[in-house]
Amino acid sequence: MSPVSRVIATPEALALIHRLQAEHGPLMFYQSSGCCDGSSPMCLVQGEMQLSPADLKLGEIGGVGFHMSPSQFAYWQHAQLTVDAVAGHGDSFSLESSLGYCFVTRSRLFTDDEEPAVVGPAP
């Protein structure tokens, strides 16, 4: 079986990522766990947010690292995350909000057949 990524992106999200890269340079994603910005994937200029040494990198979308905390990973470890971009303003500090878009995370559980082929941090 081919490797299965923990995080992927829709064509709409990839187009928005490339637009933001052209405007801001290197970027990073951090899957928020709530509070002010809900539970949205935040797109930030790389280095704008200090990652904890415990934070996990799930993979890359559009050449941009996608990170989350270990406590978030405990909830998402058995799911593939799909980052999408939709029109609207999310309650977020994420870069795309100024363009009238927001990134959203959708998920689906890995199948039993996929589990052994999942790439990235292990549960």
Summary of the structure (lengths in Angstrom):
residues: 123
radius of gyration: 13.9
end to end distance: 19.9
largest distance: 40.8
contacts: 370
relative contact order: 0.28
helix: 26%
strand: 37%
